[in-house]
Every structure is written in structure tokens, then in C-alpha cells.
Amino acid sequence: MLSSVLVNVTRRLLLAQSSPLIETARFSRRIAVALRSKKAKSVNPTTQYFVDCKHVRVTGGKGGDGCISFLRLWCNENAGPDGGDGGNGGHVVFQACSDVKDLNHVTTLLGADNGDNGRNKDCHGKNANHTVIKVPLGTIVKTDSGKIVGDLDADGTMFVAARGGAGGKGNHFFISDLEQAPQVAEFGASGENKSYFLELRSMAHVGFIGLPNAGKSTLLRAITRARPKVAAYPFTTLKPHLGMVQYDDYEQIAVADLPGLIPDSHKNKGLGIQFLKHAERCNVLLFVIDVSLEEPWNHYNTLVHELSMFSEELASRPRVIIANKIDLPEAEKNIQLLEHHVDVPVIPISAKIGTNIEELLKEIRVIYDGMKKNS
């Protein structure tokens, strides 16, 4: 019974007109085969998650103070003022770099070094070095009010987030015809203190969307080397996890396991708007549905409704339904019913035992090729 269902679903999947571009990519060339990783997964208990948004506070370095000093020589006790100027404080700069992929390394508080104070004998203080923080390509810098002030879309592009303060002038600077021995100097200026939101324009090529306990984390473990937490209770995934699927033509596709979605998420219930923003940074959405539950098509309709209420553009992106947990007896009758109630391709799989995973990886590559050709 299950094998016949898989054959029928696969045939329907190949004939489904999900997108003309996807169909062109499907039949115009050979579909690359996903490679199976032979390297063992890490046994480190620490699990790394993907950070695509971070709120940071940046502080520029303080300028060095000017010096009040008078030069005294053995032959001239009143040689004049010789107080040097203070050095400038360092800037805090964000630089786009292809070496980093997320914002996990960026700390919440970022500051630059202070400039050195001026000294006697006209010695100026040293200017502080700038603090350069590398961020991924496509990072968008927003103010607290939501205004975009920086778009780092090219390698090497920089954004000065906080300027350092200027160094203060020493008393030598204030010599004039009327004042030959000034006893005044300037304090160094304080650096700028600002806060920003850093967001990534794109997080992954493919994102898994589903209700809690639908099997998204198990599926990501099955097709990539990622190690998200898997447990029998809901909301085990609170932050996105990213994995890479490698193909035999050296192409790599980033797949994201997103936190579970619940009804009324667009009203900020549960993880709410934060979750939906994660989904917005994925180019293709794969809906992971637990077909062992009753009326699984209602779960799919709930997910589509939440996405459309948040963004019509998000709900219109290419999508495929992944009917998970077909190894359970309750799933056999629900697969055909699910196909009857939805108008998008359905791929029945079992992430736990690996049933039909190869067909899923082929479909992911077909959608990716169509999306790449369109761009």
C-alpha cells in the first residue's frame, strides 16, 4: 500500500505545474545527485545555531586629553609651552566579508579604543586603532526606529557605526601674540554611542516551515551534518539551525530548520514575528506536515494563513509539502487525502528511517536550479 502511494505521489510530483521555471529546470538538464557525507558528526555537546538578527550597541573611542606643560632648559627656564595634543579615538566599523556566514560572533556591546593623552615636549598622543567587525554579505543596518542606514551587499563594503572622539589640543596649540604662556588645554571628545539592528537579507536557500513536533529538526539531521536538538516535546528549536546539502556537481544548498509556528503567530503569539522574520530570509519554503495526525491539510492551511497575514510576498514564494512520518500506520490513509485537499506537490517521507529522502533532495535541487536561473 505504501509503495503504491509513493509511486503515485512521485508521478504526480513530476507532472505538477508548480512553476514553469521549475519545470524547465527539471527537464532541461540532468539533476545533480546529493552526496552522502562519510565524515562522522561531531560529538561536542555544544550545538551551534544560526543568528540572522542581532541588536548591538556601539561606542566610539574617547579622544585623548591635551597636555599642559612648559619647557624648562638649563639655559632657559621659560622656554615656552610644550604640551602636546591628544590622539583621536577609534571608530567602530562594520565590514562585509565573505568569510563569515552569520552574526553569531558579533557581541552585543561593541567599543573602540581610546586615544592616548598628549605629553610634554610637544609629544602628541597616539591615535587609536579602529575596531572592524566582519559581518556577512547582505547585512542590513537599521536604527532603532527601523530606518535603513547601511546595506553591505559587496565584499569589503564598510559602514562607520560610531565615530571616535577627536583628541584635545595641548597648551602649545593656544599660543598667540597676546598669550605667550597659555595654561589651558582641551579634554578629548567622547565617541558616539549608538544602537543598531543587524539583519541578514538572506539566511538560507531553503527553509523548513511546520508546526511544533512536525519533524523538521530530524529531517535536517537526516540530510545534513547539522545537529539541532530533537526531543518529544514541542519548541525544542528556539533558534534557526543551518545545514548544507552537497551535490556531485560541487553545488551547495543551505537548508534552515526554523522554530515551530503556531496559530496567530502574526499577532506575535509564541515566537511570533521573530519566527516569521526568519522565514522571510529563506528563498524557498518547504512545509513539513505530520501526516500521522488527523486532517493534516488543516495544518498546511494554518501555516499558509499565518504567512499570508504577515506578508503576501512571503506566501507567494515557491513551496512544496513534505509529508513526514509515513512510517506510522495512521499516515497511510492521510497521504492521499492530503493530496486531494492541496494544490502543491506532496513528497511523502520518513525523516526518522530515511524513506524517500533521495526524492526530496532531487526536488530541492530542481527548485534551486529554477530559482537560480530566474535570478
VOGUPA-289937 format. One record per residue (C-alpha): x, y, z. Coordinates in steps of 0.25 Angstrom, whole numbers, plus 2048, in hexadecimal, padded with zeros to 3 digits. Layout:
<pts>
XYZ ...
</pts>
This chain:
<pts>
800800800 80B80A804 8138077F8 8088097EE 8058167F5 81481B7F3 8138177E5 80781F7E2 80C82B7EA 81982B7E3 81282B7D5 8098367DA 81583E7DF 81C83D7D1 80F8417CA 80B84C7D3 80C85A7CD 8118617DA 81986B7D1 81D86C7C2 82B86F7C6 82C8637CF 82685A7C4 8308607BB 83C85D7C4 83684F7C7 83784A7B8 8418537B2 84D84C7B9 8528417C2 84E8437D0 85A8427D9 85B8377E4 85D83B7F2 8698367F9 86982E805 873833810 87D828814 882830820 87D82D82D 875838834 87B840840 87983A84E 87B848854 86F84B85D 86F859859 86585C84D 867868844 85B86F840 859879835 858888839 85289182E 84E89D836 8558A4842 8538B184A 8608B784D 8658C4854 8718CA84E 87A8D5855 8858DC84F 8938DE856 8958EB85E 89F8F5859 8AC8F7862 8AD90386A 8B790F867 8C3911870 8C691E877 8D591F878 8E0929878 8EE926873 8FA92987C 908928877 91592A87F 917937877 90993C876 8FF939882 8F494087A 8F593986C 8E693986A 8DA92F86A 8DD921864 8D091A867 8CC91085C 8BF90D856 8B790085A 8B58F5850 8A78F2849 89E8E784E 89C8DB845 88F8D983C 8868CD83D 8858C782F 87D8BC829 8838B681D 87C8AC813 88589F811 88289280A 88A88B815 87E88B81F 87088681D 86888B829 869895835 86C88A840 879890842 87489F844 8738A3853 8688AC858 8718B785D 87C8BC853 8868C6856 8938CC851 8A08D0858 8A28DE85E 8AD8E7858 8BA8EA860 8BB8F7868 8C5901864 8D290386B 8DD90D86D 8E8911863 8DD912858 8DA903858 8CD900852 8C48F5857 8C38E884E 8B68E7846 8AE8DA84A 8AC8CF840 89F8CD83A 8968C183F 8928BA832 8878AF834 8858A6828 8778A3824 87189A819 86E89F80B 8608A580A 8608AA818 8568B681A 8588C0825 84C8C682B 8498D1836 8408CE842 8358D583A 8378CB82F 83D8D5825 8488CE81C 8558D581D 85E8CB817 85E8C080D 86A8B880C 8688B07FF 8768AF7F9 8838A97FF 88B8B4806 8808BE808 8818C5815 8778CD81E 87C8D6829 8738D3834 8798DC83F 8838E783D 88E8E9847 8908F684E 89B90084A 8A7902853 8A890E85B 8B2919858 8BE91C861 8C2929866 8CD92B85B 8C192C851 8BB938858 8C8941857 8C594F851 8CB95D850 8C296185D 8C4954865 8D294E864 8D1945870 8C293F870 8BF93687B 8B392F874 8B192286D 8A591B868 89F90E86C 89D903862 88F90285C 8878F685F 8848EC854 8768EA84E 86D8E0855 8628DA84D 85A8CD84B 8568C583F 84F8B983A 8578B0831 84F8A7827 85389E81C 84C89F80F 84D89080C 84F885816 84D87880E 848874801 83E86A807 83686B814 82E86181B 821866820 81885E829 81085D836 818858842 81C84A842 81A848833 828842832 82F84E82C 83C84C835 83C83D832 83B840823 84784A824 84F83F82B 84C835820 85083D814 85C84681A 866846825 85F84F82E 85B84B83C 84F852840 84884D84D 83E84284B 83483F856 82683A858 82084785D 81D854855 826860853 833859854 838862849 83887184E 843876845 846873836 84F867833 856867825 85C85B81D 862859810 85E84F805 86984C7FB 8678477ED 87083F7E4 87284C7DB 8788537E7 86C85C7E9 86885E7F8 85A8627FC 85786880A 84B862812 84686881E 83E86282A 83586D82F 82D86D83C 81F86883C 814870838 806871840 7F987783C 7F888683E 80788883D 805894834 7FF89A841 80C897848 80888B84F 812880852 81F88484B 81688D843 81C89883A 82A89383D 827886837 82188C82A 82D895828 835888828 82C88281D 82D88F815 83C88D813 83A88080C 83887F7FD 8308737FD 82786D807 82585E80A 81985B812 81B85081C 80E84981F 80C83E829 802835821 80082B82D 7F7836833 7E883782F 7E5841823 7F4845820 7EF84E815 7E9858820 7F7859826 7FC85D818 7F1867817 7F586D824 80386F820 7FF876813 7F587F81A 800883824 80A886819 80088E811 7FB89681D 80A89A81F 80E89C810 80789A803 8148997FC 81988E806 80D886804 80F8867F5 81D8807F5 81F8727EF 81B8677F9 81A8587FA 813850804 81B84580B 81283B811 81A83681D 819829826 81382081B 819814823 80E81582D 80180D82A 7F881982B 7FF82081F 7FB817814 7ED81C812 7F182A815 7FA82C809 7F082A7FE 7E6833806 7F183E807 7F483D7F8 7E583F7F5 7E484C7FE 7F08537FA 7F58597EC 8048587EE 80E84C7ED 80E8427F8 81A83A7FC 81882E806 82482B80E 82882681B 83482E821 83682482C 838818824 83D81F817 83181B80E 831823801 83B82D805 84282C7F8 8368307F0 83583C7FA 8438407F7 8418407E8 8358497E9 83D8537F2 8478537E7 83D8557DC 8378617E3 8448677E6 8488667D7 83B86D7D3 83D8787DD 84C87A7D9 84887B7CA 83D8857CE 84788E7D5 
</pts>
